[in-house]
Amino acid sequence: MFRQEKLEYTVDGGRWKRFFLYSIPIRLIQILVGLLPNSDPANRIRGFLMRPFFKSAGKNLQIASGVIANRIDQICLGDNVYLAHNSWINGTGKVYIEDNVIIGPFCVVASTEHPFVDGVVSNNGTIVAPVRIGKGSWLASHSVITLGTNVGLGNLICANSVVNRDTEDYSMYGGIPAKKIKDLETPQK
């Protein structure tokens, strides 16, 4: 598992370029396919149309309606990834989602955090750290993964959980903050 220090980040001069090259085209795609239902064919169409905007994306990407991906150019997706409806992923600090991951409805994956300056939260500058979601993991609905976190291989993150530290492979976690509930079956080699 990797662990990187949290870094201060300020918006660079490339924000207008990203706005026109990523934000506008992605929003147009979302508008065009917004009327399609959350069905397998529609999710595959969304995945196909949005795939080129990710830093990297494997085969069989499925994206349901309402998914928001900030800094999509900093998000790497493996094969067979499913992003359920209304999930929010912030790639500013880099996000790595490995093969066969399911991100449930209304999940948040945040690679950023607002700093407190002089006792108040600040919207000027951001703390960033990468997030990794291990192969074969499932984030159940309304889960939150915070910056600098590594979700282990084959994890089940229970609904409404907040993961704010690394998790062990093949384990179930739940709660706020998420704690290990039990070991899960490991794959046979």
Backbone bond lengths (Angstrom), bond angles and torsions (degrees), N, CA, C in turn:
res aa  C-N    CA-C-N  psi(-1)  N-CA   C-N-CA  omega(-1)  CA-C   N-CA-C  phi
1 M - - - 1.447 - - 1.524 109.22 -
2 F 1.318 115.13 141.36 1.448 118.16 179.16 1.517 109.37 -93.73
3 R 1.286 116.12 154.79 1.456 120.74 174.45 1.521 106.43 -144.56
4 Q 1.292 116.44 121.29 1.446 120.37 178.28 1.519 108.82 -118.84
5 E 1.300 115.29 150.25 1.453 120.62 177.67 1.520 109.73 -66.33
6 K 1.315 115.53 148.20 1.450 119.94 174.81 1.524 108.18 -71.52
7 L 1.317 116.21 137.20 1.448 121.85 -176.80 1.517 110.22 -118.20
8 E 1.318 116.48 149.14 1.463 120.99 171.82 1.528 107.97 -76.79
9 Y 1.297 117.50 139.71 1.461 122.31 -177.31 1.516 108.56 -135.28
10 T 1.290 117.21 132.36 1.456 121.39 172.79 1.519 108.01 -121.15
11 V 1.312 115.86 151.28 1.459 121.08 -177.57 1.523 109.09 -64.87
12 D 1.331 115.80 128.20 1.463 120.02 -179.17 1.519 110.42 -91.28
13 G 1.314 116.20 178.28 1.454 122.26 -177.87 1.516 114.39 -68.41
14 G 1.340 118.65 -8.04 1.455 121.41 -178.28 1.511 114.45 -83.14
15 R 1.319 117.68 6.13 1.466 119.13 -175.46 1.520 112.83 -65.12
16 W 1.329 119.02 -35.00 1.463 120.49 178.14 1.521 110.97 -69.74
17 K 1.314 116.24 -39.37 1.469 120.41 177.34 1.529 109.72 -61.19
18 R 1.345 117.20 -47.32 1.471 120.93 177.87 1.520 111.26 -61.46
19 F 1.330 116.23 -37.49 1.457 120.99 -179.77 1.528 110.65 -58.87
20 F 1.343 116.31 -47.12 1.459 120.03 -177.25 1.523 113.57 -80.77
21 L 1.339 117.85 -30.75 1.467 120.51 -177.92 1.524 113.55 -87.74
22 Y 1.326 117.75 -23.88 1.461 120.53 -176.62 1.531 112.46 -121.33
23 S 1.309 117.05 -57.57 1.467 120.61 -172.01 1.523 112.80 -61.31
24 I 1.322 117.70 -49.84 1.470 120.55 -177.79 1.534 111.17 -65.08
25 P 1.354 120.04 -51.30 1.474 118.41 179.81 1.535 113.21 -60.66
26 I 1.324 117.25 -39.50 1.464 119.39 179.98 1.527 110.28 -65.08
27 R 1.324 117.28 -42.07 1.461 120.22 178.68 1.525 110.30 -62.66
28 L 1.330 118.05 -39.86 1.465 120.84 177.29 1.528 111.27 -62.16
29 I 1.334 116.33 -41.95 1.467 120.15 176.49 1.529 109.92 -60.99
30 Q 1.339 116.60 -44.77 1.465 119.63 -179.86 1.519 111.61 -61.98
31 I 1.319 117.40 -38.05 1.464 120.64 177.96 1.529 110.05 -66.25
32 L 1.344 116.86 -44.28 1.464 120.82 -178.40 1.524 112.54 -62.05
33 V 1.320 116.86 -40.63 1.468 119.65 -176.44 1.530 112.04 -101.37
34 G 1.320 116.36 6.53 1.460 120.85 -177.88 1.516 114.70 -63.27
35 L 1.307 116.82 -26.80 1.466 120.05 -179.52 1.526 112.76 -83.22
36 L 1.328 116.02 -11.96 1.463 119.04 179.51 1.521 109.94 -72.50
37 P 1.321 117.75 144.92 1.471 120.21 179.50 1.527 111.38 -71.89
38 N 1.320 115.89 165.81 1.465 120.59 173.10 1.529 107.64 -80.52
39 S 1.307 114.40 79.13 1.463 121.10 179.05 1.519 107.51 -125.72
40 D 1.311 116.25 163.54 1.454 121.02 -178.27 1.531 112.12 -53.85
41 P 1.338 119.86 -50.29 1.472 118.58 -179.32 1.539 112.77 -62.15
42 A 1.326 117.20 -42.38 1.465 120.36 -179.53 1.528 111.22 -66.09
43 N 1.329 117.48 -40.01 1.466 121.24 178.74 1.527 110.98 -64.51
44 R 1.319 116.97 -36.55 1.465 121.03 177.27 1.534 110.89 -68.72
45 I 1.330 117.03 -37.44 1.468 120.41 177.18 1.521 109.71 -63.58
46 R 1.339 117.34 -46.87 1.470 120.33 177.64 1.524 110.43 -58.81
47 G 1.323 116.83 -45.08 1.463 120.75 179.42 1.515 111.52 -60.30
48 F 1.328 116.91 -43.53 1.462 121.54 179.75 1.527 111.19 -62.69
49 L 1.329 116.91 -43.04 1.461 120.66 -177.23 1.531 112.89 -73.57
50 M 1.325 117.71 -32.27 1.467 120.29 -177.87 1.530 113.00 -91.29
51 R 1.310 117.29 -16.06 1.472 122.94 -176.60 1.530 114.24 -50.46
52 P 1.335 119.89 -44.29 1.470 119.43 -176.91 1.530 114.69 -64.46
53 F 1.318 117.83 -18.12 1.463 120.72 -176.68 1.528 113.20 -83.76
54 F 1.333 117.80 -21.00 1.469 121.32 178.31 1.526 109.51 -71.64
55 K 1.326 116.68 155.11 1.468 120.49 175.62 1.522 109.06 -56.75
56 S 1.337 115.86 -44.04 1.458 122.03 171.22 1.521 107.54 -155.59
57 A 1.323 115.39 150.02 1.466 120.30 179.37 1.518 108.18 -151.13
58 G 1.321 115.72 130.41 1.452 121.82 179.23 1.521 111.40 -78.17
59 K 1.323 114.06 -171.00 1.472 120.05 -178.20 1.525 110.94 -78.47
60 N 1.328 114.67 160.39 1.461 123.43 174.81 1.527 112.75 61.19
61 L 1.317 117.24 42.63 1.462 122.27 175.93 1.520 109.07 -76.94
62 Q 1.337 116.32 130.27 1.457 121.66 177.07 1.524 108.75 -122.93
63 I 1.335 115.41 128.51 1.461 120.97 -179.77 1.519 108.04 -128.88
64 A 1.318 116.36 121.40 1.465 121.70 178.96 1.530 109.64 -81.84
65 S 1.314 116.75 174.09 1.460 120.94 -177.14 1.528 111.24 -69.23
66 G 1.311 115.26 150.70 1.460 121.19 175.09 1.512 116.11 80.41
67 V 1.330 118.53 3.09 1.474 120.42 179.06 1.522 108.67 -70.38
68 I 1.319 116.43 133.32 1.461 122.21 176.86 1.516 107.88 -115.77
69 A 1.321 116.22 127.02 1.466 122.04 178.09 1.524 108.45 -125.19
70 N 1.331 116.12 99.94 1.460 120.84 175.68 1.514 109.00 -79.88
71 R 1.316 116.40 141.64 1.467 122.69 -176.32 1.525 109.76 51.15
72 I 1.320 115.47 52.59 1.458 123.44 -179.09 1.527 111.22 -56.87
73 D 1.336 116.44 -26.03 1.455 121.62 -179.88 1.526 112.69 -71.92
74 Q 1.330 117.78 -4.08 1.464 122.80 177.89 1.532 111.85 -114.79
75 I 1.328 116.69 14.08 1.462 122.08 -178.35 1.524 109.27 -111.24
76 C 1.338 116.91 125.14 1.466 123.46 178.22 1.524 108.87 -109.66
77 L 1.320 116.58 127.51 1.463 122.25 -178.75 1.511 110.23 -118.64
78 G 1.326 116.77 139.21 1.457 121.83 175.72 1.520 110.83 -84.35
79 D 1.334 115.58 -165.47 1.461 122.00 177.79 1.527 110.36 -77.35
80 N 1.323 115.89 150.91 1.470 123.01 172.88 1.516 113.08 57.25
81 V 1.328 117.06 44.07 1.464 122.33 177.14 1.523 108.34 -94.15
82 Y 1.330 115.66 136.48 1.463 121.88 176.65 1.524 108.82 -122.67
83 L 1.332 116.01 123.63 1.460 122.91 176.50 1.529 107.17 -109.24
84 A 1.319 116.95 110.39 1.464 121.35 -175.56 1.529 111.16 -76.28
85 H 1.320 114.91 168.65 1.461 121.51 -172.57 1.530 112.98 -58.44
86 N 1.336 111.46 141.54 1.463 122.71 175.25 1.517 114.63 62.44
87 S 1.318 118.13 24.13 1.462 120.88 173.16 1.526 108.55 -79.55
88 W 1.330 115.75 153.71 1.466 121.86 -177.73 1.517 108.02 -129.25
89 I 1.339 116.04 123.89 1.469 121.30 -179.09 1.522 107.90 -127.05
90 N 1.329 116.32 124.30 1.455 121.39 177.63 1.516 108.58 -107.00
91 G 1.328 116.51 110.83 1.454 121.80 -176.24 1.518 115.17 -91.23
92 T 1.309 119.26 8.17 1.462 121.62 -174.57 1.527 112.50 -52.31
93 G 1.330 117.40 -43.04 1.467 121.51 179.77 1.518 113.13 -91.77
94 K 1.295 118.29 5.54 1.470 128.45 -178.27 1.538 110.46 86.28
95 V 1.316 114.52 132.35 1.460 122.16 177.88 1.519 107.89 -129.95
96 Y 1.337 115.92 130.82 1.459 123.23 178.46 1.524 107.84 -118.59
97 I 1.321 116.69 113.53 1.457 122.06 178.04 1.522 106.05 -112.95
98 E 1.329 116.48 113.96 1.459 121.23 -173.09 1.526 111.84 -81.25
99 D 1.329 117.16 -177.70 1.465 123.73 -175.95 1.527 112.50 -58.99
100 N 1.331 114.46 148.17 1.470 123.29 171.32 1.523 113.33 57.98
101 V 1.319 116.59 41.03 1.463 121.91 178.07 1.516 109.18 -102.54
102 I 1.333 115.75 138.37 1.454 122.83 174.14 1.523 107.26 -114.81
103 I 1.315 115.62 123.74 1.459 120.82 173.70 1.514 106.30 -108.92
104 G 1.320 116.07 114.35 1.453 122.49 -173.65 1.515 113.73 -71.13
105 P 1.336 116.10 176.52 1.463 121.20 -178.31 1.530 112.01 -61.31
106 F 1.315 114.78 143.14 1.463 123.69 173.44 1.531 113.81 60.76
107 C 1.331 117.78 26.24 1.465 120.77 176.39 1.530 109.92 -81.96
108 V 1.334 115.09 155.24 1.460 122.27 177.04 1.517 108.29 -124.93
109 V 1.329 116.19 127.46 1.459 122.36 172.98 1.523 105.60 -120.37
110 A 1.330 116.33 109.03 1.462 121.26 -172.45 1.521 110.77 -116.47
111 S 1.309 116.40 116.66 1.467 120.70 175.76 1.525 110.81 -98.34
112 T 1.333 115.98 15.44 1.463 121.80 178.81 1.523 110.49 -133.82
113 E 1.310 113.33 164.91 1.465 120.52 177.78 1.520 107.27 -153.92
114 H 1.316 117.18 140.21 1.456 120.40 176.10 1.532 108.83 -80.09
115 P 1.336 117.33 133.65 1.466 119.33 178.91 1.529 111.21 -80.82
116 F 1.315 115.57 157.87 1.457 121.20 170.25 1.520 107.18 -97.05
117 V 1.309 116.26 128.01 1.455 122.38 179.43 1.526 107.64 -124.15
118 D 1.314 116.30 122.73 1.470 121.78 -178.26 1.524 111.65 53.78
119 G 1.326 116.37 39.84 1.457 121.44 174.53 1.512 116.22 81.98
120 V 1.340 118.06 3.17 1.464 120.17 177.87 1.520 109.40 -129.72
121 V 1.332 115.66 150.95 1.460 119.88 179.13 1.525 109.11 -69.47
122 S 1.327 115.82 142.37 1.452 121.38 -176.80 1.516 110.33 -118.53
123 N 1.322 115.97 140.58 1.457 121.18 174.10 1.533 111.08 -99.46
124 N 1.323 116.34 4.83 1.465 122.04 176.78 1.514 108.22 -100.99
125 G 1.321 115.96 112.50 1.456 120.38 -176.12 1.515 109.63 85.60
126 T 1.299 115.51 156.03 1.453 121.92 -176.64 1.510 108.89 -145.11
127 I 1.313 116.95 148.17 1.459 122.25 172.34 1.520 106.10 -93.86
128 V 1.330 117.26 130.75 1.460 120.98 -177.13 1.524 110.65 -127.03
129 A 1.311 116.13 148.88 1.468 123.42 172.60 1.525 106.94 -160.82
130 P 1.334 117.71 145.00 1.465 120.37 -176.21 1.529 113.11 -69.30
131 V 1.315 114.64 154.55 1.463 123.25 175.87 1.525 107.03 -121.44
132 R 1.345 116.18 139.28 1.466 120.81 174.80 1.520 108.45 -128.86
133 I 1.321 115.52 131.82 1.462 121.41 175.54 1.520 106.09 -113.95
134 G 1.330 116.03 115.50 1.452 123.00 -171.74 1.517 114.38 -69.21
135 K 1.307 113.81 155.73 1.460 124.35 -179.10 1.526 111.31 -49.62
136 G 1.335 115.41 134.86 1.458 121.45 174.30 1.514 115.10 73.73
137 S 1.328 118.59 17.28 1.465 120.85 -179.58 1.518 111.26 -91.30
138 W 1.325 114.64 156.87 1.451 122.35 179.13 1.517 108.03 -131.01
139 L 1.331 116.27 120.82 1.456 121.79 173.00 1.518 106.69 -98.51
140 A 1.324 117.42 111.12 1.462 120.56 -179.70 1.530 109.23 -72.06
141 S 1.313 116.22 167.55 1.466 121.59 -170.08 1.525 113.54 -54.39
142 H 1.317 114.15 145.95 1.463 124.16 176.60 1.526 113.93 64.40
143 S 1.322 118.44 19.60 1.469 121.07 176.40 1.522 109.28 -78.38
144 V 1.334 115.34 151.93 1.455 121.94 177.56 1.522 108.07 -125.40
145 I 1.329 116.40 130.23 1.468 122.44 175.52 1.527 105.92 -115.87
146 T 1.329 116.64 123.07 1.459 120.40 -174.45 1.523 111.94 -96.14
147 L 1.310 115.39 166.95 1.457 122.14 -174.94 1.525 112.61 -57.17
148 G 1.331 114.81 145.66 1.455 121.53 177.06 1.515 114.81 75.22
149 T 1.320 118.17 11.70 1.463 122.27 -174.90 1.522 111.16 -98.19
150 N 1.321 115.89 141.33 1.463 123.03 173.30 1.522 108.17 -114.35
151 V 1.324 116.51 112.53 1.460 120.88 174.41 1.522 106.04 -86.23
152 G 1.324 117.07 123.70 1.460 122.05 -175.28 1.518 113.85 -64.26
153 L 1.325 115.21 174.51 1.466 121.85 177.70 1.516 110.12 -65.88
154 G 1.322 116.85 142.85 1.455 122.22 172.18 1.518 114.73 57.72
155 N 1.311 118.20 33.74 1.466 121.48 179.97 1.514 111.38 -85.51
156 L 1.321 115.46 150.77 1.455 123.23 166.94 1.518 105.73 -115.92
157 I 1.321 116.01 115.75 1.461 121.30 176.21 1.521 106.10 -100.66
158 C 1.328 116.58 115.58 1.462 122.31 -174.93 1.523 111.52 -64.71
159 A 1.319 115.54 156.76 1.460 121.70 -179.49 1.523 110.65 -56.94
160 N 1.323 114.97 144.86 1.465 123.61 176.28 1.517 114.23 64.92
161 S 1.323 118.06 24.57 1.463 121.97 -179.63 1.525 110.64 -95.82
162 V 1.326 115.50 154.23 1.464 122.13 174.48 1.519 107.60 -120.57
163 V 1.337 115.96 113.23 1.462 121.52 179.85 1.524 107.88 -97.05
164 N 1.337 115.86 114.04 1.460 120.01 -177.55 1.523 112.76 -122.49
165 R 1.341 116.31 11.78 1.467 120.81 173.18 1.522 108.30 -151.56
166 D 1.323 116.72 164.37 1.463 121.76 -176.60 1.528 111.23 -59.17
167 T 1.339 115.55 148.00 1.461 120.87 178.34 1.526 109.72 -115.11
168 E 1.321 115.57 154.35 1.466 121.53 177.64 1.529 109.41 -77.51
169 D 1.333 116.09 154.83 1.463 121.00 177.62 1.528 111.14 -64.70
170 Y 1.334 115.58 149.49 1.471 124.38 173.45 1.525 111.73 50.95
171 S 1.329 115.07 56.10 1.462 121.77 -178.43 1.520 110.11 -138.76
172 M 1.333 115.03 157.20 1.456 122.20 174.27 1.528 107.39 -105.39
173 Y 1.342 114.80 131.71 1.460 121.11 178.69 1.518 108.78 -125.76
174 G 1.333 116.48 146.53 1.449 120.66 176.59 1.514 111.23 -158.60
175 G 1.323 115.44 160.04 1.455 121.59 176.26 1.515 113.29 105.79
176 I 1.348 113.69 179.99 1.460 121.63 179.63 1.521 107.60 -130.78
177 P 1.324 118.61 106.63 1.460 127.45 -8.95 1.527 110.49 -70.51
178 A 1.315 116.26 158.98 1.465 120.98 -176.55 1.519 110.91 -65.12
179 K 1.322 114.75 134.80 1.462 122.29 176.17 1.528 108.19 -125.11
180 K 1.313 115.47 154.42 1.463 119.61 -179.82 1.519 109.91 -67.10
181 I 1.338 116.10 130.66 1.457 122.25 178.80 1.516 110.40 -98.93
182 K 1.343 115.55 -45.60 1.461 118.78 179.10 1.525 110.24 -166.69
183 D 1.332 114.69 165.51 1.460 120.96 172.92 1.521 108.22 -79.71
184 L 1.321 115.68 147.59 1.457 121.84 173.94 1.512 109.65 -107.40
185 E 1.312 115.79 163.75 1.450 121.27 -179.76 1.527 110.43 -63.01
186 T 1.328 116.24 131.18 1.462 120.24 177.29 1.531 108.92 -89.52
187 P 1.324 117.11 148.59 1.470 119.19 -177.93 1.530 111.90 -67.64
188 Q 1.328 115.24 148.02 1.468 121.30 176.50 1.501 108.27 -78.52
189 K 1.339 116.31 139.91 1.471 119.46 -179.90 1.493 111.22 -98.35
